[in-house]
């Protein structure tokens, strides 16, 4: 019986070692699968990041094109504003000159009216004196 118990003990130990080995191998496989999934997730994240970077690059290119195209419009607007400023300044000068001429014309009209009144008064005075 000693040998049978010994055999049974050895078989049980062999079976425990075998199961233990399978568990160790299974745990290693699980760890490898977890690591593989982590790498796949990381790769997917990197690809998404790459796509986002490409999208941002395209947006910047479009923005640069818009800025370039609208630069001409802005330059044109700026030139128009400068030209308008010159025209307004010239207009102000012309209005001042017109006001000056208008005042001179008013003075001349007043002087002519006074001269006409004086002549009329003189004529009336002559008529009164002769009669």
Backbone as CSV, one residue per row, in Angstrom:
resi,resn,N_x,N_y,N_z,CA_x,CA_y,CA_z,C_x,C_y,C_z
1,UNK,0.788,-1.177,0.000,0.000,0.000,0.000,0.842,1.257,0.000
2,UNK,1.940,1.166,0.481,2.815,2.317,0.529,3.107,2.816,-0.847
3,UNK,3.261,1.902,-1.753,3.589,2.317,-3.103,2.363,2.886,-3.782
4,UNK,1.224,2.367,-3.474,-0.015,2.872,-4.060,-0.288,4.274,-3.528
5,UNK,-0.042,4.522,-2.266,-0.258,5.846,-1.688,0.765,6.810,-2.260
6,UNK,1.962,6.300,-2.450,3.028,7.112,-3.013,2.684,7.478,-4.455
7,UNK,2.161,6.520,-5.193,1.761,6.749,-6.582,0.626,7.750,-6.622
8,UNK,-0.308,7.599,-5.762,-1.456,8.492,-5.687,-0.983,9.901,-5.327
9,UNK,-0.020,9.979,-4.441,0.543,11.261,-4.040,1.274,11.912,-5.213
10,UNK,2.048,11.123,-5.927,2.792,11.628,-7.085,1.840,12.067,-8.185
11,UNK,0.790,11.289,-8.404,-0.185,11.622,-9.442,-0.891,12.922,-9.076
12,UNK,-1.223,13.066,-7.818,-1.903,14.271,-7.364,-0.978,15.482,-7.513
13,UNK,0.284,15.307,-7.188,1.254,16.377,-7.325,1.456,16.735,-8.800
14,UNK,1.516,15.734,-9.647,1.668,15.952,-11.080,0.461,16.718,-11.621
15,UNK,-0.701,16.294,-11.160,-1.938,16.945,-11.606,-1.964,18.398,-11.132
16,UNK,-1.562,18.659,-9.892,-1.515,20.027,-9.363,-0.524,20.883,-10.156
17,UNK,0.642,20.310,-10.454,1.655,21.031,-11.238,1.141,21.320,-12.642
18,UNK,0.449,20.349,-13.231,-0.094,20.517,-14.580,-1.145,21.630,-14.601
19,UNK,-2.070,21.584,-13.634,-3.126,22.599,-13.537,-2.494,23.958,-13.246
20,UNK,-1.512,23.970,-12.365,-0.809,25.200,-12.030,-0.109,25.759,-13.266
21,UNK,0.494,24.894,-14.036,1.171,25.311,-15.268,0.183,25.868,-16.265
22,UNK,-0.978,25.224,-16.355,-2.003,25.720,-17.276,-2.506,27.087,-16.821
23,UNK,-2.694,27.230,-15.513,-3.143,28.518,-14.983,-2.102,29.599,-15.272
24,UNK,-0.847,29.271,-15.081,0.234,30.225,-15.352,0.246,30.605,-16.820
25,UNK,0.069,29.603,-17.678,0.056,29.872,-19.113,-1.181,30.696,-19.471
26,UNK,-2.318,30.370,-18.869,-3.549,31.104,-19.142,-3.413,32.545,-18.663
27,UNK,-2.817,32.757,-17.499,-2.616,34.113,-16.995,-1.675,34.895,-17.916
28,UNK,-0.651,34.228,-18.409,0.268,34.890,-19.345,-0.464,35.266,-20.629
29,UNK,-1.317,34.355,-21.101,-2.078,34.639,-22.319,-3.045,35.803,-22.080
30,UNK,-3.697,35.814,-20.913,-4.600,36.915,-20.583,-3.837,38.242,-20.519
31,UNK,-2.675,38.210,-19.900,-1.861,39.423,-19.806,-1.430,39.886,-21.192
32,UNK,-1.066,38.933,-22.047,-0.677,39.282,-23.415,-1.858,39.872,-24.177
33,UNK,-3.054,39.320,-23.977,-4.243,39.865,-24.636,-4.543,41.277,-24.132
34,UNK,-4.402,41.471,-22.818,-4.623,42.803,-22.243,-3.613,43.791,-22.821
35,UNK,-2.344,43.355,-22.877,-1.303,44.218,-23.443,-1.584,44.518,-24.911
36,UNK,-2.029,43.508,-25.648,-2.341,43.685,-27.068,-3.498,44.666,-27.243
37,UNK,-4.539,44.524,-26.410,-5.673,45.452,-26.486,-5.229,46.879,-26.151
38,UNK,-4.364,47.001,-25.160,-3.859,48.329,-24.792,-3.082,48.935,-25.952
39,UNK,-2.257,48.132,-26.607,-1.501,48.622,-27.763,-2.427,48.998,-28.911
40,UNK,-3.462,48.180,-29.137,-4.417,48.486,-30.203,-5.166,49.784,-29.894
41,UNK,-5.558,49.965,-28.628,-6.222,51.209,-28.227,-5.295,52.409,-28.417
42,UNK,-4.044,52.224,-28.040,-3.067,53.297,-28.199,-2.859,53.618,-29.681
43,UNK,-2.789,52.587,-30.508,-2.627,52.794,-31.951,-3.846,53.528,-32.522
44,UNK,-5.042,53.131,-32.091,-6.272,53.776,-32.556,-6.279,55.253,-32.143
45,UNK,-5.870,55.506,-30.910,-5.808,56.883,-30.417,-4.806,57.704,-31.224
46,UNK,-3.669,57.116,-31.531,-2.648,57.813,-32.324,-3.169,58.103,-33.726
47,UNK,-3.872,57.159,-34.327,-4.436,57.372,-35.676,-5.489,58.492,-35.645
48,UNK,-6.337,58.489,-34.601,-7.333,59.559,-34.473,-6.645,60.914,-34.312
49,UNK,-5.584,60.933,-33.516,-4.824,62.162,-33.325,-4.213,62.623,-34.646
50,UNK,-3.690,61.680,-35.403,-3.113,62.000,-36.713,-4.184,62.587,-37.639
51,UNK,-5.373,61.982,-37.646,-6.472,62.495,-38.477,-6.861,63.908,-38.037
52,UNK,-6.906,64.121,-36.730,-7.241,65.452,-36.216,-6.184,66.485,-36.609
53,UNK,-4.926,66.086,-36.556,-3.844,66.992,-36.949,-3.958,67.339,-38.424
54,UNK,-4.266,66.347,-39.254,-4.450,66.598,-40.689,-5.623,67.554,-40.898
55,UNK,-6.710,67.358,-40.153,-7.874,68.248,-40.268,-7.513,69.673,-39.863
56,UNK,-6.795,69.815,-38.768,-6.383,71.144,-38.314,-5.479,71.797,-39.357
57,UNK,-4.584,71.021,-39.950,-3.697,71.535,-40.996,-4.512,72.046,-42.181
58,UNK,-5.520,71.295,-42.590,-6.375,71.718,-43.701,-7.126,73.003,-43.347
59,UNK,-7.601,73.086,-42.109,-8.310,74.290,-41.665,-7.376,75.496,-41.723
60,UNK,-6.134,75.336,-41.256,-5.180,76.440,-41.307,-4.877,76.852,-42.741
61,UNK,-4.776,75.886,-43.639,-4.535,76.220,-45.052,-5.704,77.016,-45.617
62,UNK,-6.936,76.573,-45.324,-8.116,77.296,-45.804,-8.160,78.695,-45.198
63,UNK,-7.845,78.791,-43.915,-7.834,80.087,-43.244,-6.794,81.007,-43.876
64,UNK,-5.625,80.462,-44.176,-4.586,81.252,-44.838,-5.041,81.754,-46.193
65,UNK,-5.730,80.897,-46.937,-6.256,81.295,-48.244,-7.280,82.408,-48.085
66,UNK,-8.180,82.260,-47.115,-9.188,83.297,-46.872,-8.543,84.625,-46.485
67,UNK,-7.555,84.560,-45.615,-6.872,85.781,-45.185,-6.200,86.443,-46.384
68,UNK,-5.563,85.636,-47.232,-4.896,86.182,-48.420,-5.913,86.822,-49.353
69,UNK,-7.014,86.103,-49.606,-8.036,86.618,-50.515,-8.684,87.876,-49.953
70,UNK,-8.953,87.889,-48.667,-9.615,89.040,-48.070,-8.640,90.182,-47.815
71,UNK,-7.353,89.880,-47.884,-6.350,90.930,-47.729,-6.502,91.989,-48.800
72,UNK,-6.793,91.551,-50.034,-7.009,92.499,-51.127,-8.229,93.368,-50.834
73,UNK,-9.268,92.755,-50.329,-10.486,93.502,-50.000,-10.199,94.519,-48.901
74,UNK,-9.476,94.097,-47.885,-9.133,94.999,-46.780,-8.264,96.150,-47.295
75,UNK,-7.303,95.831,-48.170,-6.465,96.885,-48.746,-7.305,97.871,-49.543
76,UNK,-8.263,97.342,-50.302,-9.150,98.200,-51.094,-9.987,99.093,-50.183
77,UNK,-10.504,98.521,-49.106,-11.293,99.303,-48.144,-10.420,100.385,-47.515
78,UNK,-9.199,100.020,-47.156,-8.282,100.984,-46.544,-7.993,102.133,-47.510
79,UNK,-7.763,101.813,-48.783,-7.513,102.859,-49.780,-8.737,103.757,-49.930
80,UNK,-9.918,103.147,-49.926,-11.154,103.934,-50.038,-11.328,104.858,-48.840
81,UNK,-11.013,104.368,-47.661,-11.124,105.191,-46.450,-10.152,106.368,-46.526
82,UNK,-8.921,106.101,-46.968,-7.938,107.176,-47.090,-8.394,108.209,-48.118
83,UNK,-8.906,107.734,-49.246,-9.383,108.634,-50.293,-10.574,109.455,-49.783
84,UNK,-11.459,108.802,-49.049,-12.607,109.506,-48.476,-12.143,110.577,-47.502
85,UNK,-11.133,110.268,-46.719,-10.590,111.246,-45.775,-10.057,112.468,-46.516
86,UNK,-9.359,112.236,-47.621,-8.843,113.346,-48.428,-10.002,114.165,-48.988
87,UNK,-11.012,113.475,-49.515,-12.170,114.176,-50.080,-12.894,115.002,-49.018
88,UNK,-13.027,114.455,-47.827,-13.691,115.185,-46.741,-12.883,116.430,-46.381
89,UNK,-11.564,116.284,-46.295,-10.716,117.443,-45.985,-10.862,118.518,-47.055
90,UNK,-10.830,118.094,-48.315,-11.007,119.051,-49.411,-12.394,119.691,-49.343
91,UNK,-13.401,118.901,-49.023,-14.764,119.422,-48.899,-14.874,120.456,-47.802
92,UNK,-14.212,120.206,-46.675,-14.224,121.161,-45.567,-13.580,122.469,-46.016
93,UNK,-12.452,122.368,-46.719,-11.779,123.570,-47.230,-12.696,124.338,-48.176
94,UNK,-13.354,123.619,-49.067,-14.249,124.268,-50.027,-15.438,124.917,-49.316
95,UNK,-15.956,124.266,-48.281,-17.058,124.865,-47.516,-16.612,126.139,-46.807
96,UNK,-15.402,126.138,-46.246,-14.876,127.341,-45.599,-14.740,128.473,-46.620
97,UNK,-14.209,128.119,-47.797,-14.038,129.125,-48.840,-15.402,129.642,-49.313
98,UNK,-16.365,128.741,-49.471,-17.708,129.156,-49.895,-18.341,130.068,-48.851
99,UNK,-18.142,129.752,-47.577,-18.673,130.595,-46.502,-18.035,131.979,-46.558
100,UNK,-16.727,132.012,-46.800,-16.012,133.287,-46.909,-16.562,134.104,-48.083
101,UNK,-16.726,133.448,-49.245,-17.271,134.135,-50.424,-18.697,134.618,-50.167
102,UNK,-19.471,133.823,-49.463,-20.858,134.197,-49.167,-20.889,135.441,-48.268
103,UNK,-20.001,135.472,-47.272,-19.929,136.649,-46.394,-19.519,137.892,-47.186
104,UNK,-18.534,137.731,-48.092,-18.102,138.863,-48.919,-19.248,139.341,-49.817
105,UNK,-19.991,138.388,-50.387,-21.115,138.748,-51.263,-22.189,139.476,-50.465
106,UNK,-22.450,139.024,-49.237,-23.435,139.688,-48.383,-23.014,141.135,-48.090
107,UNK,-21.714,141.321,-47.786,-21.206,142.667,-47.509,-21.365,143.560,-48.747
108,UNK,-21.030,142.995,-49.932,-21.156,143.772,-51.174,-22.613,144.159,-51.421
109,UNK,-23.526,143.219,-51.182,-24.951,143.517,-51.374,-25.398,144.617,-50.418
110,UNK,-24.931,144.545,-49.176,-25.286,145.562,-48.184,-24.736,146.928,-48.596
111,UNK,-23.485,146.945,-49.053,-22.870,148.206,-49.487,-23.627,148.768,-50.688
112,UNK,-23.946,147.889,-51.666,-24.700,148.341,-52.842,-26.084,148.857,-52.442
113,UNK,-26.715,148.186,-51.493,-28.035,148.634,-51.024,-27.922,149.996,-50.358
114,UNK,-26.879,150.195,-49.556,-26.671,151.492,-48.907,-26.387,152.584,-49.945
115,UNK,-25.559,152.258,-50.944,-25.265,153.227,-52.011,-26.547,153.569,-52.767
116,UNK,-27.334,152.518,-53.088,-28.600,152.756,-53.803,-29.535,153.609,-52.953
117,UNK,-29.593,153.338,-51.651,-30.449,154.127,-50.750,-29.949,155.568,-50.683
118,UNK,-28.640,155.744,-50.652,-28.074,157.093,-50.594,-28.382,157.850,-51.881
119,UNK,-28.226,157.186,-53.032,-28.525,157.829,-54.317,-30.007,158.174,-54.378
120,UNK,-30.842,157.235,-53.971,-32.289,157.471,-53.979,-32.636,158.637,-53.043
121,UNK,-32.008,158.625,-51.884,-32.226,159.719,-50.928,-31.760,161.049,-51.516
122,UNK,-30.642,161.044,-52.205,-30.109,162.248,-52.821,-31.043,162.749,-53.912
123,UNK,-31.567,161.809,-54.729,-32.505,162.183,-55.801,-33.773,162.764,-55.189
124,UNK,-34.256,162.143,-54.148,-35.475,162.642,-53.486,-35.201,164.028,-52.904
125,UNK,-34.063,164.209,-52.319,-33.693,165.498,-51.746,-33.633,166.583,-52.836
126,UNK,-33.080,166.247,-53.987,-32.996,167.199,-55.100,-34.404,167.558,-55.574
127,UNK,-35.257,166.563,-55.665,-36.629,166.813,-56.125,-37.347,167.709,-55.115
128,UNK,-37.165,167.469,-53.857,-37.838,168.255,-52.823,-37.297,169.693,-52.847
129,UNK,-36.026,169.839,-52.994,-35.426,171.173,-52.989,-35.885,171.952,-54.227
130,UNK,-36.053,171.380,-55.368,-36.458,172.069,-56.593,-37.917,172.455,-56.534
131,UNK,-38.637,171.779,-55.824,-40.071,172.120,-55.778,-40.303,173.083,-54.724
